[in-house]
Amino acid sequence: MIPRLAQAHLRQMLATYPAAALLGPRQAGKTTLARAMGGLYFDLEDSQDRLRLDVQWAEILARPSLVALDEAQVMPELFPRLRVAIDAERQRHGRFLLLGSIAPALMTSVAESLAGRLALCELSPLLAAELGWAKADALWHLGGFPDGGVLEPARFPLWQQHYLDLMAQRDLPQWGLPAKPMVTQRLFRMLAAVHGQAWNASLIGKGLGMSYHTVGSYLDFLAGAYLVRRLPPFAANLRKRLVKSPKVYWRDTGLLHALLGWQPDEDLLDRPWVGASWEGWVIEQILSCLQAAGASAQASFLRTSDGQEIDLVLEYRGRLWAFEVKLTSIPEPRDLERLRKSARLIGADTCVLVSRTTTPIHGASEYSLDLAATLDLLLAA
């Protein structure tokens, strides 16, 4: 098993709370991590495991072992029983680990029954900081899903296509998405075409023949299933007009590249959308690494009507950070100057130009770094 950054945070939460929920997309490695934690494991999508859990409930509660409950959202009737069991021995920590692939369904049950009794952890697909930076480009190209991405390059892009087909045909409808699979698949492709752009629900809705309200609710499902990330606009009272729509990114670039028709024998740098792909990948690596470490950070972006922009704004460790992501190995001084100018608008404490540079620049509050050094800087803050 590849050591996961989230494991230390998960162990800490289980040492502090009676229960923890490990959330993330299907096939990200949640089951593997849960089994590595030891104890009992139940797959609640398996009718035999549900029966075994029901019949042996009293015996299970009497054991000191951690109990992992996979895809917990499919068994909502379990949550009141968990609340009663936790409240009966409130000081006993590390009893239950809940795994889930869609946040809204699971969090509704948590809010109703387990509020204050459970900690939340998130597991993304594999990260460059977990695999090693020598595999960073392969991870960007093929994505981080263990069964079909960077660890199994021969499966790309067929694995990604099957994954998205199953999400559209089975998983998302089971979780409540009312769209027909063909509509969901068209939405997938349309979101890939506007990856990294400000969300325009009216435009997407027109392309799908539905209202912007409906397409907005569909986007909620995809975000809840950890397929896409909505990066909200930075909220500030500035004298300039700001873009107020979120930017939407595919969280796994392997899925994005499969949807855009890229093949591994083609040069990714020849594609017109390669800059947006790398920008989204860098942002996802930063946010997922911080999440895995249990760090609290508020993420947003800034774009003004006259073209000033900050790709990522982080409110982190009491400081305001401004990041510009540039797909180049030789960033120019004007790139940092442009970031500096935009950062002054919001009073950012630290500016970081993230590129593929091999000649990093460290200043008092301004940096030009590669992604690995950027993550080191953040985690050491």
Secondary structure in CASP SS format (residue, H / E / C, confidence):
PFRMAT SS
TARGET T0000
AUTHOR 0000-0000-0000
METHOD secondary structure of the structure
MODEL  1
M C 1.00
I C 1.00
P C 1.00
R C 1.00
L C 1.00
A H 1.00
Q H 1.00
A H 1.00
H H 1.00
L H 1.00
R H 1.00
Q H 1.00
M H 1.00
L H 1.00
A H 1.00
T H 1.00
Y C 1.00
P C 1.00
A E 1.00
A E 1.00
A E 1.00
L E 1.00
L E 1.00
G C 1.00
P C 1.00
R C 1.00
Q C 1.00
A C 1.00
G C 1.00
K H 1.00
T H 1.00
T H 1.00
L H 1.00
A H 1.00
R H 1.00
A H 1.00
M C 1.00
G C 1.00
G C 1.00
L E 1.00
Y E 1.00
F E 1.00
D E 1.00
L C 1.00
E C 1.00
D C 1.00
S H 1.00
Q H 1.00
D H 1.00
R H 1.00
L H 1.00
R H 1.00
L H 1.00
D H 1.00
V H 1.00
Q C 1.00
W H 1.00
A H 1.00
E H 1.00
I H 1.00
L H 1.00
A H 1.00
R C 1.00
P C 1.00
S C 1.00
L C 1.00
V E 1.00
A E 1.00
L E 1.00
D E 1.00
E C 1.00
A H 1.00
Q H 1.00
V H 1.00
M C 1.00
P C 1.00
E C 1.00
L H 1.00
F H 1.00
P H 1.00
R H 1.00
L H 1.00
R H 1.00
V H 1.00
A H 1.00
I H 1.00
D H 1.00
A H 1.00
E C 1.00
R C 1.00
Q C 1.00
R C 1.00
H C 1.00
G C 1.00
R C 1.00
F E 1.00
L E 1.00
L E 1.00
L E 1.00
G E 1.00
S C 1.00
I C 1.00
A H 1.00
P H 1.00
A H 1.00
L H 1.00
M H 1.00
T H 1.00
S H 1.00
V H 1.00
A H 1.00
E H 1.00
S H 1.00
L C 1.00
A C 1.00
G C 1.00
R C 1.00
L E 1.00
A E 1.00
L E 1.00
C E 1.00
E E 1.00
L C 1.00
S C 1.00
P C 1.00
L C 1.00
L C 1.00
A H 1.00
A H 1.00
E H 1.00
L H 1.00
G C 1.00
W H 1.00
A H 1.00
K H 1.00
A H 1.00
D H 1.00
A H 1.00
L H 1.00
W H 1.00
H H 1.00
L H 1.00
G C 1.00
G C 1.00
F C 1.00
P C 1.00
D C 1.00
G C 1.00
G C 1.00
V C 1.00
L C 1.00
E C 1.00
P H 1.00
A H 1.00
R H 1.00
F C 1.00
P C 1.00
L H 1.00
W H 1.00
Q H 1.00
Q H 1.00
H H 1.00
Y H 1.00
L H 1.00
D H 1.00
L H 1.00
M H 1.00
A H 1.00
Q H 1.00
R H 1.00
D H 1.00
L H 1.00
P H 1.00
Q H 1.00
W C 1.00
G C 1.00
L C 1.00
P C 1.00
A C 1.00
K C 1.00
P H 1.00
M H 1.00
V H 1.00
T H 1.00
Q H 1.00
R H 1.00
L H 1.00
F H 1.00
R H 1.00
M H 1.00
L H 1.00
A H 1.00
A H 1.00
V C 1.00
H C 1.00
G C 1.00
Q E 1.00
A E 1.00
W C 1.00
N C 1.00
A H 1.00
S H 1.00
L H 1.00
I H 1.00
G H 1.00
K H 1.00
G H 1.00
L H 1.00
G C 1.00
M C 1.00
S C 1.00
Y H 1.00
H H 1.00
T H 1.00
V H 1.00
G H 1.00
S H 1.00
Y H 1.00
L H 1.00
D H 1.00
F H 1.00
L H 1.00
A H 1.00
G H 1.00
A C 1.00
Y C 1.00
L C 1.00
V E 1.00
R E 1.00
R E 1.00
L E 1.00
P C 1.00
P E 1.00
F C 1.00
A C 1.00
A C 1.00
N C 1.00
L C 1.00
R C 1.00
K C 1.00
R C 1.00
L E 1.00
V C 1.00
K C 1.00
S C 1.00
P C 1.00
K E 1.00
V E 1.00
Y E 1.00
W E 1.00
R C 1.00
D C 1.00
T H 1.00
G H 1.00
L H 1.00
L H 1.00
H H 1.00
A H 1.00
L H 1.00
L C 1.00
G C 1.00
W C 1.00
Q C 1.00
P C 1.00
D C 1.00
E C 1.00
D C 1.00
L H 1.00
L H 1.00
D H 1.00
R C 1.00
P C 1.00
W C 1.00
V H 1.00
G H 1.00
A H 1.00
S H 1.00
W H 1.00
E H 1.00
G H 1.00
W H 1.00
V H 1.00
I H 1.00
E H 1.00
Q H 1.00
I H 1.00
L H 1.00
S H 1.00
C H 1.00
L H 1.00
Q H 1.00
A H 1.00
A C 1.00
G C 1.00
A C 1.00
S C 1.00
A E 1.00
Q E 1.00
A E 1.00
S E 1.00
F E 1.00
L E 1.00
R E 1.00
T E 1.00
S C 1.00
D C 1.00
G C 1.00
Q C 1.00
E E 1.00
I E 1.00
D E 1.00
L E 1.00
V E 1.00
L E 1.00
E E 1.00
Y E 1.00
R C 1.00
G C 1.00
R E 1.00
L E 1.00
W E 1.00
A E 1.00
F E 1.00
E E 1.00
V E 1.00
K C 1.00
L C 1.00
T C 1.00
S C 1.00
I C 1.00
P C 1.00
E C 1.00
P H 1.00
R H 1.00
D H 1.00
L H 1.00
E H 1.00
R H 1.00
L H 1.00
R H 1.00
K H 1.00
S H 1.00
A H 1.00
R H 1.00
L H 1.00
I H 1.00
G C 1.00
A C 1.00
D C 1.00
T E 1.00
C E 1.00
V E 1.00
L E 1.00
V E 1.00
S C 1.00
R C 1.00
T C 1.00
T C 1.00
T C 1.00
P C 1.00
I E 1.00
H E 1.00
G C 1.00
A C 1.00
S C 1.00
E E 1.00
Y E 1.00
S E 1.00
L E 1.00
D C 1.00
L H 1.00
A H 1.00
A H 1.00
T H 1.00
L H 1.00
D H 1.00
L H 1.00
L H 1.00
L H 1.00
A H 1.00
A C 1.00
END
